[in-house]
Amino acid sequence: MHAKSLILILAGLLVLASPPPLSAAAAETSAAKKGQAASKAEWDKLVADAKKEGTLVIYAGPIGDARSALMQAFRQKYGIALDIVMARGEELITRIETERRAGIYGVDMGLHGMTTYFNSLKPMGVTIPITPLLVLPEILDPSQWRGGKLPFADKEEHLAVLVLGSAPHLLINTTLVKPGEITSHQDLLDPKWRGENVVNRPSLGGAGTEWFTFIVTRAMGIEKGTAFMKQFAKQEPTITRDQRLLSEWVARGKFAGAIATSKATTVQLMQAGAPVVFADLKEPRPTSSGTGNIMVFDKAPHPNATKLFTNWILSREGAAVYAKAHGYAATRLDVSTEGIDPIVIPKANEIILGEDYQKSKGKMRKLAAEIFRDLIK
């Protein structure tokens, strides 16, 4: 055999034996594994660099008491201020779009609902994978998480789920609704409840859209679900975009029931002794993370503080702070559910509703706007 031929054969064998190049996702996972082995010195350097930045800017949905709980706990541990700006998803999206058109990159992280991410932020392409930022072994250990895997809601790993709850549909005032009077959505069609319920506006995104989408596409099916919503609209429920008011109005007895309330506000009222409980309806309930999802924006102005906070809030300590304030069970298995209303703790077989379901909400919002058109002010 000629020497030249032998060289060509050996070169071919080397190519065949070489591992394929890493995909972007695989490279990111590899990077994260390197981070897992970070030394104490490297961690201390991250903390020191984050302290030099001094602050972290987060755009959040309506997270209630979780805002102050996070700000206090993170500052107490690291001396870093959290600037948490709260607004509804569509308002935050408008703000981000306006800032970016002006060349302003002032936000580090987001704490939003899945609808906001999948229908707006993901198409905008403004977030980055979270996995490469993770350096704590307790986070990267799949056995610490519900379902035996890290809590990402998307395959790109841009959206990490902090909490998960089996979301009750209806909050009732126990002085106005007798036990057993309302055990199904169909009971809401009884003439006695005409004008007695208030609903978070289902055409704007958020909890109202979650309720409408789940009932129509999952619990009842498109045909029966749409028919129910049309009948329910004839019951003249009050429609409001203010989730806090829903819970407060029911607590004060202005309405007998509220659909798609703010979980954070409701927890506060329950802890204060208000006469409100979640009705145990026979229809299945969606599993929801509410606003308990984190994402990291590209071109974050405080990269070290962003990395530090991401690791802290996904650690046992940080997850416990958020879960307690939010009122849902943490997706971490080592965080206690003590103090969490048993009705919202998801069963073992209840999982995060995926991207296809989240994307269907756009169509459902339009349907809700049509059905409740005469009630929306």
C-alpha positions as CSV (number, residue, x, y, z in Angstrom):
1,M,0.0,0.0,0.0
2,H,1.3,3.4,-0.9
3,A,2.2,5.7,2.0
4,K,-0.2,8.4,0.6
5,S,-3.1,6.0,0.6
6,L,-2.3,4.8,4.2
7,I,-2.3,8.4,5.4
8,L,-5.7,9.1,3.8
9,I,-7.2,5.9,5.4
10,L,-5.8,6.8,8.8
11,A,-7.2,10.4,8.5
12,G,-10.6,9.0,7.6
13,L,-10.6,6.7,10.7
14,L,-9.7,9.6,12.9
15,V,-12.6,11.6,11.6
16,L,-15.0,8.7,12.2
17,A,-13.7,8.2,15.7
18,S,-14.0,11.9,16.6
19,P,-17.1,12.9,18.6
20,P,-19.6,15.1,16.8
21,P,-19.3,18.8,17.6
22,L,-21.4,20.0,20.5
23,S,-24.7,21.6,19.8
24,A,-25.4,25.0,21.4
25,A,-27.6,23.4,24.0
26,A,-25.0,20.7,24.7
27,A,-22.3,23.2,25.0
28,E,-24.4,25.2,27.4
29,T,-25.0,22.1,29.5
30,S,-21.3,21.3,29.5
31,A,-20.6,24.8,30.6
32,A,-23.1,24.5,33.5
33,K,-21.4,21.3,34.6
34,K,-18.1,23.1,34.8
35,G,-19.8,25.7,36.9
36,Q,-21.0,23.0,39.3
37,A,-17.4,22.3,40.3
38,A,-16.8,26.0,41.0
39,S,-14.5,26.4,44.0
40,K,-15.3,28.4,47.1
41,A,-12.9,31.1,45.9
42,E,-14.7,31.3,42.6
43,W,-18.1,31.6,44.4
44,D,-16.7,34.3,46.7
45,K,-15.4,36.2,43.7
46,L,-18.9,36.1,42.2
47,V,-20.4,37.4,45.4
48,A,-17.8,40.2,45.6
49,D,-18.3,41.2,42.0
50,A,-22.1,41.2,42.5
51,K,-21.8,43.4,45.5
52,K,-19.7,45.9,43.5
53,E,-22.6,46.2,41.1
54,G,-24.8,46.9,44.1
55,T,-28.2,46.3,42.5
56,L,-30.4,44.1,40.3
57,V,-33.4,45.2,38.2
58,I,-36.3,42.8,37.9
59,Y,-39.5,43.3,35.9
60,A,-42.2,41.3,37.6
61,G,-45.9,40.5,37.3
62,P,-48.2,41.0,40.3
63,I,-46.3,39.0,42.9
64,G,-47.8,40.6,46.0
65,D,-45.8,40.1,49.3
66,A,-43.2,38.1,47.4
67,R,-41.7,41.4,46.3
68,S,-40.8,42.7,49.8
69,A,-39.9,39.2,50.9
70,L,-37.3,38.8,48.1
71,M,-36.0,42.3,48.6
72,Q,-35.5,41.9,52.3
73,A,-34.0,38.4,52.2
74,F,-31.5,39.0,49.3
75,R,-30.3,42.3,50.8
76,Q,-29.9,40.8,54.2
77,K,-27.8,37.9,52.8
78,Y,-25.7,39.7,50.2
79,G,-26.2,43.5,50.8
80,I,-27.5,43.9,47.3
81,A,-30.7,45.9,46.5
82,L,-33.4,44.4,44.3
83,D,-35.3,47.0,42.2
84,I,-38.5,45.0,41.4
85,V,-40.8,46.8,39.1
86,M,-44.3,45.3,39.1
87,A,-47.0,45.6,36.4
88,R,-49.2,43.4,34.3
89,G,-47.5,41.4,31.5
90,E,-48.6,43.5,28.6
91,E,-47.5,46.7,30.3
92,L,-44.1,45.3,31.0
93,I,-43.8,44.1,27.4
94,T,-44.6,47.6,26.1
95,R,-42.0,49.0,28.5
96,I,-39.3,46.6,27.3
97,E,-40.1,47.3,23.6
98,T,-39.9,51.1,24.2
99,E,-36.6,50.8,26.1
100,R,-35.0,48.7,23.5
101,R,-36.1,50.9,20.6
102,A,-34.3,53.7,22.4
103,G,-31.2,51.5,22.9
104,I,-31.8,51.1,26.7
105,Y,-31.0,47.8,28.4
106,G,-31.9,48.5,32.0
107,V,-33.5,45.2,33.1
108,D,-31.6,42.1,34.3
109,M,-34.3,39.6,34.9
110,G,-38.0,38.9,34.7
111,L,-40.4,37.3,37.1
112,H,-43.5,36.6,35.0
113,G,-46.3,34.2,34.0
114,M,-45.8,31.7,31.3
115,T,-48.2,33.5,29.0
116,T,-46.1,36.6,29.0
117,Y,-43.0,34.6,28.2
118,F,-44.3,32.2,25.5
119,N,-46.6,34.7,23.7
120,S,-44.4,37.8,23.9
121,L,-40.8,37.5,25.3
122,K,-39.8,34.4,23.5
123,P,-40.9,35.7,20.0
124,M,-39.0,38.9,20.8
125,G,-35.8,36.9,21.4
126,V,-34.7,39.0,24.4
127,T,-33.8,36.2,26.9
128,I,-30.9,33.9,27.3
129,P,-30.5,30.3,28.5
130,I,-30.3,30.0,32.3
131,T,-28.4,26.8,32.6
132,P,-24.9,28.3,32.0
133,L,-25.4,30.6,34.9
134,L,-26.0,27.8,37.4
135,V,-23.0,26.9,39.6
136,L,-24.5,25.4,42.8
137,P,-24.5,21.6,43.0
138,E,-27.9,21.6,44.9
139,I,-29.5,23.3,41.8
140,L,-28.0,21.0,39.2
141,D,-28.9,17.8,41.0
142,P,-32.1,16.6,39.2
143,S,-33.2,14.6,42.3
144,Q,-33.9,17.8,44.1
145,W,-36.6,18.8,41.7
146,R,-40.2,17.8,41.0
147,G,-40.3,15.2,38.2
148,G,-36.6,14.4,38.6
149,K,-35.4,17.1,36.3
150,L,-34.5,20.8,36.4
151,P,-37.6,23.0,36.4
152,F,-37.5,24.4,32.9
153,A,-40.8,24.9,31.0
154,D,-39.1,25.2,27.6
155,K,-36.5,23.0,25.8
156,E,-34.2,26.0,25.4
157,E,-34.1,26.4,29.2
158,H,-34.9,30.1,29.2
159,L,-37.8,29.8,31.7
160,A,-37.3,28.3,35.1
161,V,-40.3,27.5,37.2
162,L,-40.0,28.4,40.9
163,V,-43.4,27.2,42.2
164,L,-46.3,25.1,41.1
165,G,-49.8,25.0,42.3
166,S,-53.0,23.2,41.4
167,A,-54.9,26.4,40.7
168,P,-58.4,26.7,42.3
169,H,-60.9,28.3,40.0
170,L,-63.2,30.0,42.5
171,L,-62.8,31.9,45.7
172,I,-66.0,32.2,47.8
173,N,-67.2,34.1,50.8
174,T,-68.2,31.6,53.5
175,T,-70.9,33.9,54.9
176,L,-72.6,34.2,51.6
177,V,-72.2,30.7,50.1
178,K,-73.3,27.7,52.2
179,P,-71.2,24.5,52.2
180,G,-72.1,22.4,49.1
181,E,-74.0,25.1,47.3
182,I,-71.3,25.5,44.6
183,T,-69.5,22.3,43.7
184,S,-69.3,22.8,39.9
185,H,-69.0,25.5,37.4
186,Q,-72.5,24.6,36.3
187,D,-73.8,25.7,39.7
188,L,-72.7,29.3,38.8
189,L,-75.5,29.3,36.2
190,D,-78.2,29.2,38.9
191,P,-80.3,32.4,38.7
192,K,-79.5,33.1,42.4
193,W,-75.8,33.8,41.5
194,R,-76.7,36.3,38.7
195,G,-74.5,39.4,39.3
196,E,-72.9,37.8,42.4
197,N,-69.5,36.9,40.9
198,V,-66.5,38.9,39.7
199,V,-63.9,37.6,37.2
200,N,-60.4,38.6,36.3
201,R,-60.6,39.9,32.7
202,P,-60.0,36.8,30.6
203,S,-59.0,38.8,27.4
204,L,-55.9,40.4,28.9
205,G,-53.7,37.5,29.8
206,G,-52.9,36.4,33.4
207,A,-55.1,34.4,35.7
208,G,-58.3,35.2,33.9
209,T,-57.0,33.9,30.6
210,E,-55.6,30.8,32.4
211,W,-59.1,30.0,33.8
212,F,-60.9,30.6,30.5
213,T,-58.3,28.6,28.4
214,F,-58.2,25.6,30.8
215,I,-62.0,25.3,31.1
216,V,-62.6,25.7,27.3
217,T,-59.7,23.6,26.0
218,R,-59.1,21.0,28.8
219,A,-61.9,20.7,31.4
220,M,-65.0,20.9,29.2
221,G,-63.7,20.8,25.6
222,I,-64.1,23.5,23.0
223,E,-67.8,23.0,22.2
224,K,-69.1,22.5,25.7
225,G,-66.6,25.0,27.2
226,T,-67.6,27.7,24.7
227,A,-71.3,27.1,25.4
228,F,-70.7,27.3,29.2
229,M,-68.9,30.6,28.8
230,K,-71.7,32.1,26.8
231,Q,-74.3,31.0,29.4
232,F,-72.0,32.4,32.2
233,A,-71.8,35.7,30.5
234,K,-75.6,36.0,30.7
235,Q,-75.2,35.7,34.5
236,E,-73.6,39.2,34.2
237,P,-70.5,38.7,36.3
238,T,-68.4,41.8,36.9
239,I,-65.2,41.9,34.9
240,T,-62.1,43.6,36.3
241,R,-58.4,43.6,35.4
242,D,-57.4,44.3,39.0
243,Q,-56.7,40.9,40.6
244,R,-56.3,42.4,44.1
245,L,-59.8,43.8,44.0
246,L,-61.3,40.4,43.3
247,S,-60.1,38.9,46.5
248,E,-60.8,42.0,48.6
249,W,-64.4,42.4,47.2
250,V,-65.2,38.8,48.1
251,A,-63.6,39.2,51.6
252,R,-65.8,42.2,52.2
253,G,-68.9,40.5,50.9
254,K,-69.5,42.7,47.9
255,F,-69.5,39.5,45.8
256,A,-70.2,35.9,46.7
257,G,-67.4,34.5,44.5
258,A,-64.4,35.5,42.5
259,I,-62.8,33.7,39.6
260,A,-59.0,33.8,38.8
261,T,-57.9,35.8,41.9
262,S,-54.4,36.9,42.9
263,K,-53.0,34.0,44.9
264,A,-50.7,36.3,46.8
265,T,-53.5,38.7,47.8
266,T,-55.8,35.8,48.7
267,V,-53.1,34.2,51.0
268,Q,-52.8,37.6,52.8
269,L,-56.5,37.8,53.4
270,M,-56.7,34.2,54.6
271,Q,-53.9,34.7,57.0
272,A,-55.7,37.8,58.3
273,G,-58.8,35.7,59.0
274,A,-61.0,36.9,56.2
275,P,-64.1,34.7,55.6
276,V,-62.8,33.3,52.2
277,V,-61.9,29.8,51.0
278,F,-61.3,28.2,47.6
279,A,-64.3,26.2,46.5
280,D,-63.5,22.5,45.8
281,L,-65.1,22.2,42.4
282,K,-65.5,18.8,40.6
283,E,-63.8,20.1,37.4
284,P,-60.1,19.4,37.1
285,R,-57.8,22.3,37.8
286,P,-54.8,23.5,35.9
287,T,-51.3,23.4,37.4
288,S,-50.0,26.9,37.3
289,S,-46.8,28.7,38.4
290,G,-48.6,32.0,38.4
291,T,-45.9,34.7,38.2
292,G,-43.4,32.3,39.7
293,N,-41.1,31.9,36.7
294,I,-37.7,33.5,36.2
295,M,-36.0,34.5,33.0
296,V,-32.7,36.3,32.3
297,F,-32.6,39.1,29.7
298,D,-29.7,39.5,27.3
299,K,-27.4,42.4,27.8
300,A,-28.2,42.5,31.5
301,P,-26.6,45.6,33.0
302,H,-25.7,43.7,36.2
303,P,-24.4,40.3,35.1
304,N,-22.8,39.2,38.3
305,A,-25.8,40.2,40.5
306,T,-28.0,38.4,37.9
307,K,-26.0,35.2,38.2
308,L,-25.9,35.4,42.0
309,F,-29.6,36.0,42.3
310,T,-30.4,33.2,39.8
311,N,-28.5,30.7,41.9
312,W,-29.9,32.0,45.2
313,I,-33.6,31.9,44.1
314,L,-33.2,28.4,42.7
315,S,-31.5,27.2,45.9
316,R,-33.4,25.8,48.8
317,E,-33.1,29.0,50.7
318,G,-34.3,31.3,48.0
319,A,-37.0,29.0,46.8
320,A,-38.4,28.7,50.3
321,V,-38.6,32.5,50.6
322,Y,-40.5,32.8,47.3
323,A,-42.8,29.8,47.9
324,K,-43.9,30.9,51.3
325,A,-44.8,34.4,50.1
326,H,-46.4,33.2,46.9
327,G,-48.5,30.6,48.5
328,Y,-47.7,27.8,46.1
329,A,-45.5,24.7,46.6
330,A,-41.9,25.1,45.4
331,T,-40.7,23.0,42.5
332,R,-37.8,22.0,44.8
333,L,-38.6,18.8,46.7
334,D,-36.6,19.9,49.8
335,V,-38.7,22.9,50.5
336,S,-41.4,22.4,53.1
337,T,-45.1,22.9,52.1
338,E,-46.0,23.8,55.7
339,G,-48.4,26.7,55.7
340,I,-49.4,26.1,52.0
341,D,-53.1,25.6,51.5
342,P,-53.5,21.9,50.8
343,I,-56.0,22.6,48.0
344,V,-53.3,24.2,45.9
345,I,-50.6,21.6,46.4
346,P,-50.4,19.7,43.1
347,K,-50.8,15.9,43.0
348,A,-47.8,13.8,41.9
349,N,-49.3,13.3,38.4
350,E,-50.0,17.0,37.8
351,I,-47.4,18.6,35.6
352,I,-46.5,21.9,34.1
353,L,-48.8,22.7,31.1
354,G,-46.5,22.9,28.1
355,E,-45.7,25.4,25.4
356,D,-48.5,24.4,23.1
357,Y,-51.1,25.0,25.8
358,Q,-49.5,28.4,26.6
359,K,-49.6,29.4,22.9
360,S,-53.3,28.5,22.6
361,K,-54.1,31.4,25.0
362,G,-53.8,34.0,22.3
363,K,-56.7,32.4,20.4
364,M,-58.6,32.0,23.7
365,R,-58.1,35.6,24.7
366,K,-59.9,36.7,21.4
367,L,-62.7,34.3,22.1
368,A,-63.1,35.6,25.6
369,A,-63.1,39.2,24.4
370,E,-66.0,38.3,22.0
371,I,-68.1,36.4,24.6
372,F,-67.7,39.0,27.4
373,R,-67.7,42.0,25.1
374,D,-70.8,43.6,26.6
375,L,-69.4,43.2,30.2
376,I,-65.9,44.6,29.6
377,K,-65.7,48.3,30.4
